[in-house]
């Protein structure tokens, strides 16, 4: 069983620098490389200074960790990561990603806002969108704005399909994570026409399309259609203000009796849902992602962005498959070598005995490789594995022949040494020599 990861505090996964742009941090990659368990990746995004970090700390079962800040400036730059043992799924690691707030005017260059959102969508299995007040037209437009660039990613995720086919969201929706909209400092009553409604019904009402075909109606419907098409699995949570305004700057330090009890209940319900319902991170081929593979995906995506291209999910998966399959070949070859060394005692009685042992070891080797390898481009790596196994087998055959030869020589030497001794001792008559007899 893989050991659990223990991180005392978050680390930066992808730094957003003014001079170099987006940069993956080696410290975070090192942490991820040690996580061989499946990961549940929960990321949060939204406008800056909306309290995203507080929710992520609570998901980590902590009060402190991700920086909350207390002023009007965004404290989180880039994407920060916190890996903790999953509270509800044994054998899984919960990876929390807290992202740089969208719309911080002090950043100047806003282009990385969209790239950070794209990375958040591509890396997460559950995406939390955090907003304030209500789900109004402005909140919907802000989410749609950062989704626009992801459409390019979706198109590149299935290059073999035509644009007409891609308009069918069935082809691209699986790329997107499950979606949770959190509304902070909620100011409305959850009711419609005097009837109480649930938080999910509130979200669906906010995303409901209007009838008609006027330009105004089309502008109203377009972002809602986009959100509904690509975020198929949707959930909503609303949170009332947690404390008096003057106490919000020290929210992480407030004892429970100074935090609104209804807010605490809302947070508990939210955390329980995320822990219980968020799925492990997978890629379109159905492969469950470990921490190690998540780090490689992050590297691949950021490298593509830095090159000036749009991240392509299919390309990233192929690159990931090559890395994983190469590692699977290496591990399988090592297994075959170890099995043969443990089971084969040279020399064998017959060549067939050696070949039978080879067949057993080769079968176990192939089972390991098939279990670990990606289906993508597996044939070339399988051929490489077969070639390396065959080379090791041939060496065992040569070593077996040499060992057999040396054993035969040693046996003959032992036999002739005994014969020579007996001849020297006069045990045998030597032709051409007179046998000496002693008579009394």
Residue pairs with C-beta under 8 A, 6 or more apart in sequence:
1 91
2 35
2 36
2 37
2 91
4 85
4 93
5 31
5 34
5 35
5 83
5 84
5 85
5 93
5 291
6 85
7 31
7 82
7 83
7 84
9 65
9 82
10 65
10 66
10 80
10 81
10 82
10 96
10 98
11 25
11 27
11 28
11 31
11 80
11 81
11 82
12 25
12 27
12 28
12 77
12 78
12 79
12 80
12 81
13 24
13 25
13 28
13 78
13 79
13 80
13 81
13 97
13 298
14 22
14 23
14 24
14 25
14 78
14 79
14 116
14 119
14 298
14 302
15 22
15 23
15 24
15 25
15 77
15 78
16 22
16 77
16 78
16 100
16 112
16 116
17 23
21 112
21 305
21 306
22 78
22 112
22 115
22 116
22 119
22 302
22 305
22 306
23 302
24 298
24 299
24 302
28 81
28 295
29 295
29 298
29 299
31 81
31 83
31 291
32 81
32 83
32 95
32 291
32 292
32 294
32 295
32 298
33 291
33 292
33 295
34 291
34 292
35 83
35 93
35 290
35 291
35 292
35 294
36 290
36 291
36 292
37 91
37 92
37 93
37 290
37 291
38 91
38 92
38 93
38 280
38 281
38 288
38 289
38 290
39 83
39 92
39 93
39 94
39 95
39 280
39 281
39 289
39 290
39 291
39 294
40 86
40 89
40 92
40 93
40 94
40 95
40 125
40 126
40 278
40 279
40 280
40 281
41 95
41 97
41 123
41 124
41 125
41 126
41 177
41 281
41 289
41 294
42 56
42 59
42 94
42 95
42 96
42 97
42 124
42 125
42 126
42 128
42 274
42 278
43 79
43 96
43 97
43 98
43 99
43 120
43 123
43 124
43 126
43 127
43 128
43 177
44 52
44 55
44 56
44 97
44 98
44 99
44 127
44 128
44 129
44 130
45 52
45 99
45 102
45 116
45 117
45 120
45 127
45 128
45 129
45 130
45 146
46 52
46 101
46 102
46 128
46 129
46 130
46 131
47 101
47 102
47 103
47 130
47 131
47 132
47 142
48 73
48 74
48 76
48 100
48 101
48 102
48 103
48 104
49 69
49 72
49 73
49 74
49 101
50 101
50 130
50 131
50 132
50 184
51 68
51 130
51 132
51 184
51 251
52 76
52 98
52 99
52 101
52 128
52 130
53 65
53 66
53 67
53 68
53 69
53 75
53 76
53 98
54 68
54 251
54 252
55 128
55 130
55 182
55 267
55 270
56 65
56 66
56 82
56 96
56 98
57 63
57 64
57 65
57 66
57 68
57 252
58 267
58 270
58 271
59 94
59 96
59 271
59 274
59 275
60 82
60 84
60 94
60 96
61 84
61 87
63 252
63 253
64 252
65 82
66 76
66 80
66 82
66 96
66 98
67 75
67 76
68 75
68 251
68 252
69 75
70 249
70 250
73 104
73 106
74 100
74 101
74 104
74 106
74 107
76 98
76 99
76 100
76 101
77 100
78 99
78 100
78 116
79 97
79 98
79 99
79 100
79 116
79 119
79 120
80 97
80 98
80 99
81 95
81 96
81 97
81 98
82 95
82 96
82 98
83 93
83 94
83 95
83 96
83 291
84 93
84 94
84 96
85 93
85 94
86 92
86 93
86 94
86 275
87 94
87 275
88 275
88 276
89 275
89 280
92 280
93 291
94 275
95 281
95 291
95 294
97 120
97 123
97 124
99 116
99 117
99 120
100 112
100 113
100 116
102 113
102 117
102 142
102 146
103 110
103 113
103 142
107 113
113 146
114 146
114 148
114 149
115 149
115 305
117 146
117 147
117 149
117 150
118 149
118 150
118 153
118 301
118 305
118 311
119 298
119 301
119 302
119 305
119 311
120 127
121 127
121 150
121 153
121 175
121 176
121 177
122 153
122 175
122 297
122 301
122 311
122 313
122 316
123 281
123 294
123 297
123 298
123 301
124 177
124 281
125 177
125 178
125 278
125 279
125 280
125 281
125 282
126 177
126 178
126 179
126 180
126 274
126 277
126 278
126 279
127 176
127 177
127 178
127 179
127 180
127 231
128 180
128 181
128 182
128 274
129 143
129 179
129 180
129 181
129 182
130 182
130 184
131 139
131 142
131 143
131 181
131 182
131 183
131 184
132 183
132 184
132 185
133 139
133 183
133 184
133 185
133 186
133 187
134 183
134 186
134 187
134 188
135 181
135 183
135 202
135 203
135 206
135 236
136 206
137 220
140 206
140 207
140 223
140 224
140 227
141 223
143 223
143 227
144 222
144 223
144 226
144 227
147 226
147 227
147 230
149 310
150 230
152 310
153 175
153 310
153 311
153 312
153 313
154 166
154 172
154 175
154 230
155 163
155 166
156 310
156 311
156 312
156 313
156 314
156 315
157 172
157 175
157 284
157 312
157 313
157 314
158 166
158 171
158 172
158 314
159 312
159 314
161 171
165 171
166 172
169 229
169 230
172 230
173 229
173 230
173 232
174 284
175 230
175 284
175 313
176 230
176 231
176 232
178 231
178 233
178 235
178 277
178 278
178 279
179 231
179 233
179 234
179 235
180 234
180 235
180 236
180 237
180 273
180 274
181 203
181 234
181 235
181 236
181 237
182 236
182 237
182 238
182 239
182 270
183 236
183 237
183 238
183 239
184 239
185 239
185 240
185 241
186 238
186 239
186 240
190 196
190 197
190 198
190 199
190 202
190 238
191 197
192 201
192 205
197 205
199 236
199 237
199 238
200 234
200 235
200 236
202 236
202 238
203 234
203 235
203 236
204 234
207 224
207 227
207 228
207 234
208 224
209 220
209 221
209 224
209 225
210 217
210 220
210 221
211 217
228 234
235 273
235 277
237 266
237 269
237 270
237 273
238 266
239 263
239 266
239 267
239 270
240 260
240 262
240 263
240 266
241 248
241 260
241 263
242 248
242 251
242 254
242 259
242 260
242 263
242 264
243 251
243 254
243 258
243 259
243 260
243 263
247 254
247 258
251 259
256 264
280 288
280 289
281 288
281 289
281 294
282 288
282 289
283 289
283 297
283 313
283 317
283 320
284 313
284 314
284 317
285 317
285 374
285 375
285 376
287 374
289 297
293 320
293 324
296 319
296 320
296 323
297 316
297 320
300 311
300 315
300 316
300 319
300 320
301 311
301 316
304 310
304 311
304 312
304 315
304 316
305 311
317 374
317 376
318 376
318 377
320 374
321 373
321 374
321 375
321 376
321 377
321 378
322 377
324 372
324 373
324 374
325 373
325 374
325 376
325 377
325 378
325 381
326 381
327 372
328 368
328 369
328 372
328 373
328 381
329 369
329 373
329 381
329 384
329 385
329 388
331 368
331 369
331 372
332 365
332 366
332 368
332 369
332 372
332 385
332 389
333 365
333 385
333 388
333 389
333 392
335 364
335 365
335 368
336 361
336 362
336 364
336 365
336 389
336 392
337 392
339 360
339 361
339 364
339 365
340 357
340 358
340 361
340 392
340 393
340 396
343 357
343 360
343 361
344 354
344 357
344 396
344 400
346 396
346 399
346 400
346 403
346 404
347 400
347 401
347 403
347 404
347 407
348 354
348 357
348 400
351 397
351 400
354 396
354 397
354 400
358 393
358 396
362 389
362 393
365 385
365 389
366 385
369 381
369 382
369 385
373 381
373 382
422 428
423 430
429 435
